Each structure stands twice: as structure tokens, then as C-alpha cells.
Amino acid sequence: MYRFLSDLRGLVSFGIVLGAIFLSSSVFAEELIDADRALKEIFPGEGSWEQQEVVLSEEQIHLLEKIAAISFDYEKPGKTMLYILKGEDRVLGYAFEDTVLGKWGPIHYVVGINDAGEVLRVIVLDYQEIRGRPVAKRRFLRQYEGKTAHDPVRLREDIDGISGATISSRSLTDGIRKIINIFELKRDDL
């Protein structure tokens, strides 16, 4: 009987720990802004948005992995959402919506890019981070502004990481490097 109670106590303890882990991963998910509001912050002027999915071929994926030194997400390799802001007679800007994996979960973000391929602004839409929360702060994201496919866009080179959030900092930096290289590769097709 004593052994049964001991085993039962162990199972209950395990269940409590497992429940705490499950709840903690949900508790820290935070939506900061929706994509529509983020697009209006990046491009506050008038115009109409056209949305399309950018799909890369296997060849393009391998090329980007080589030139940008990144690897593609296993869930949706070679796919990202593109928004094109059009004025009356020209394209006013581009925005890519993408997700990278931080230490604790996904970091969902938008990157605004001008015709020259320069990052105008990065906005984190939502994330599931505990220690990596500063990656969503403007003071960190401002570092990406003006970056192009010709810049390194690498942690500890031209991007300063966040102490205690290195994995999240690196993931977001790699994601933005991927996006600006996708733009460079596909710009003539957009």
C-alpha cells in the first residue's frame, strides 16, 4: 500500500510539473500589433496593398542558403508573405511577413523595404519569449534600418545582440538577412 501511495504521489508531482511547463509556454505568448497596423506604421501614406505569397524553387532556396548563410524553416520552406504598396503609377514599398523560431517559441515579424532594397523598419507582431522580449523593442530593431543584401546583417558584426537573449537575437537577425536576400533575388519578378 505504501508503495502505491508513493507511486501515486510521484505521478501527481509529474503531472503538476508537466502542467506548469505547458501553461508557461502559453502564458508568455504575446501579440503586440496586427499586420495591418504594422503595415500602416511602416508606410503611413496613401496607396493600395496587394498581397501575394512568395514561393522559392529548390534551386533558389539552396542559392539563398549559400549566399545568406541561413537555413529555411522546416514547416514552410521557401514561402513567405509579401505585401506590395502601390500608388497611382508606381510601387511605393514592400513588406515581408515572416516567422522565425526564438529560444522559447516563434517570433512573428514584418520587414518594410523600399525600392532600393533598404530595410525601412522591422516590427515584431507577436512572440512567445521569456527572456527574449527585448527583441521586440524599437531600440533593438532600429539597428536593421538601412540594411541591404550587401550588408553582413550578422550578430556581433553589424548587429548588437541582447544579453540573455542571444538565441532570439540571432534568429531574428538571420530571418531579416533571409528576407532582404529574398527581395534581392526576386525583385525583378515583383
ZINOR-V938423 format. One record per backbone hydrogen bond with DSSP energy under -0.5 kcal/mol. CO is the residue of the C=O (numbers start at 1). NH is the residue of the N-H. Records with the same first field share a line. If there is no record, write none. Layout:
BEGIN
CO->NH  NH
END
This chain:
BEGIN
1->5
2->6
3->7
4->8
5->9
6->10
7->11
8->12
9->13
10->14
11->15
12->16
13->17
14->18
15->19
16->20
17->21
18->22
19->23
20->24
21->25
22->26
23->27
24->28
26->29
28->129
30->32  127
34->38
35->39
36->40
37->41
38->42
39->43
48->86
50->84
52->82
53->55
54->80
57->61
58->62
59->63
60->64
61->65
62->66
63->67
64->68
65->69
76->79
78->56
80->54
81->97
82->52
83->85  95
84->50  86
85->92  93
86->48
90->87
93->85
94->113
95->83
96->98  111
97->81
98->109
100->102  107
105->102
106->128
107->100
108->125  126
109->98
110->123
111->96
112->120  121
113->94
114->117
118->114
119->146
121->112
123->110  125
125->32  33
126->108
127->30
131->134
132->135
133->136
134->137
137->140  141
138->142
140->143
141->144
142->145
144->147
147->119
148->151
154->157  158  159
159->156
161->163
162->165
165->169
166->170
167->171
168->172
169->173
170->174
171->175
172->176
173->177
174->178
175->179
176->180
177->181
178->182
179->183
180->184
181->185
182->186
183->187
186->189  190
187->190
END
